[in-house]
Amino acid sequence: PDNQSRAYGTANPQLTVTYSGFVNGDDASKLSIAATASTAAAANTPPGTYLITVTGAASQNYTFSYVPGTLTIIPLTDAGLSGLVVNQGRVSLSPDFSPGVYSYSATVENQVDRVNITARFASTATAQINGGGLTNNSPSNDIFLHSGNNTINITVTAQDGSQHTYAISIYRGLPASSITATNILSPNGDGKNDTWQVKDINLYPDNTVSVYDR
């Protein structure tokens, strides 16, 4: 049998054979029964190398010896995510998820002290989140957040061992009691205190800001 190869999860290619040893101008057409090649490997057989055997040739003029061949099943290289959501989609990612984008950010208010991540990936791949196990297309265990920036890494490993890592930077706002602002605002164009920002106030939409002079 001729050596063959295919990707994991696909059908076996047509198995062919090669003859040697004919004499006097004979070829395979002179056989009363042609040889048949077969392999035990199926579509979901794990990647690796498997025997192709050959039997069954018949002729009045020849005897046969059979030499096995090999079928190589090639592992898949899909190490990407096809879906990624935070807290069942209640926390928005920026930018919107795309399989070829590997870095994301999100912002939550201080009351959100934990999140879970749902990632979807190929059934032949495995994934870890911050070094721990991650089940395909199911929410992860709670990941606790401290105030400020938090980084969550999801590493997907394909069947062939190749990897991609997706990083999510989640900013958890300060508690409302900690929010303060500078008390100086002088928008005169001199580059000093021309703008005024209250850090994290965007995380508390039900607020009142009062600006007054002395």
Stockholm file with secondary structure:
# STOCKHOLM 1.0

chainA/1-214         PDNQSRAYGTANPQLTVTYSGFVNGDDASKLSIAATASTAAAANTPPGTYLITVTGAASQNYTFSYVPGTLTIIPLTDAGLSGLVVNQGRVSLSPDFSPGVYSYSATVENQVDRVNITARFASTATAQINGGGLTNNSPSNDIFLHSGNNTINITVTAQDGSQHTYAISIYRGLPASSITATNILSPNGDGKNDTWQVKDINLYPDNTVSVYDR
#=GR chainA/1-214 SS CCCEEEETTSCCCCCCCCCCCCCTTCCGGGCSBCCEEECSCCTTSCSEEEEEEEECCBCSSCCCCCCCEEEEEECCCCCCEEEEEEGGGTBCCBSCCCTTCCEEEEEECTTCCEECEEEEECTTCEEEETTEECCTTSBCCCEECCSEEEEEEEEEECTTSCEEEEEEEEEECCCGGGCCCCSCCCCSSSSSSCSCCCTTGGGCCSCCCCCCCC
#=GC SS_cons         CCCEEEETTSCCCCCCCCCCCCCTTCCGGGCSBCCEEECSCCTTSCSEEEEEEEECCBCSSCCCCCCCEEEEEECCCCCCEEEEEEGGGTBCCBSCCCTTCCEEEEEECTTCCEECEEEEECTTCEEEETTEECCTTSBCCCEECCSEEEEEEEEEECTTSCEEEEEEEEEECCCGGGCCCCSCCCCSSSSSSCSCCCTTGGGCCSCCCCCCCC
//
